[in-house]
Structure formats: structure tokens, C-alpha cells
Amino acid sequence: MKRFMKFLLEQETVTVEHGDTMYGLSKKKGIPIQAFLDANPDIDPKNLQIGQKLYWSTQQKPKPIPTKPPSTH
């Protein structure tokens, strides 16, 4: 039971909204798409449904999201 509770506490969720894609959510949350896929094996990433909940582990370290594109000289 403790293991299950730890699993639940180490999860974050996002609720799919109109227009969301797996790629977009991945970028928005800074989480690799594979992290979503691993945590949601029953989800079809090409057929997300509004209101559907997606989970991922809080142990997955988010990638930093750049605030502006790198300048080119």
C-alpha cells in the first residue's frame, strides 16, 4: 500500500483541453513525450479526448523551456 501511495504522490496530471496535442503538452510542461507515453500506456497520442487526464512522474526532470531564441550573428 505504501508503494502505491508513493506512486500516486509522485504523479502530476494535466487535463486535455480543446486543441491540445501530445507534442504541445510536452513542450508546455517541459516533459519529454516519452514520459507521457510511459505513464499513460493506454492513451492513443494521436486521439486525445477533451477532459482526458494524462499523468507523468514528478521524478522526470522537466527540460528548461527557452524564453527567447538564441541570437545569430
C-alpha positions in Angstrom: 0.0 0.0 0.0 2.8 2.4 0.8 4.4 1.8 -2.6 1.0 2.6 -4.3 0.6 5.8 -2.2 4.2 6.9 -3.1 3.4 6.3 -6.8 0.3 8.5 -6.5 2.1 11.3 -4.7 4.9 11.2 -7.3 2.5 11.8 -10.2 1.3 15.0 -11.8 -1.6 15.4 -14.1 -2.8 17.6 -16.9 -6.4 17.6 -18.3 -6.6 17.6 -22.1 -8.3 20.8 -23.4 -9.6 21.6 -26.9 -6.7 21.8 -29.3 -4.2 20.1 -27.1 -1.7 17.7 -28.7 0.8 15.4 -27.1 3.6 17.5 -28.6 2.1 20.7 -27.4 1.6 19.4 -23.8 5.1 18.0 -23.8 6.5 21.5 -24.7 4.2 23.3 -22.3 5.1 21.1 -19.4 8.8 20.7 -20.4 8.4 16.9 -20.2 9.5 14.5 -23.0 6.7 12.9 -25.0 8.1 9.5 -24.0 7.4 10.4 -20.3 3.7 10.9 -21.1 3.6 7.7 -23.2 5.3 5.7 -20.5 3.0 6.9 -17.8 -0.2 6.5 -19.9 0.2 3.3 -21.9 -3.5 3.1 -22.8 -3.6 6.6 -24.3 -3.6 7.0 -28.1 -1.4 10.1 -28.5 -3.0 10.8 -31.9 -6.5 10.7 -30.5 -6.6 12.7 -27.2 -10.0 13.5 -25.8 -11.1 16.7 -24.2 -11.3 16.1 -20.4 -8.9 13.1 -20.6 -6.3 13.1 -17.8 -2.6 12.5 -18.6 -0.1 11.6 -15.9 3.6 11.7 -15.6 6.1 11.1 -12.8 7.4 14.0 -10.8 10.7 12.1 -10.8 11.0 13.1 -14.5 13.0 16.2 -14.6 11.5 18.9 -16.8 13.6 20.3 -19.6 14.2 24.1 -19.3 12.0 26.0 -21.8 13.9 28.7 -23.6 12.5 32.2 -23.1 13.8 33.5 -26.4 15.5 32.0 -29.4 19.3 32.2 -29.5 20.7 35.1 -31.4 22.6 34.5 -34.6 25.4 36.9 -35.6 
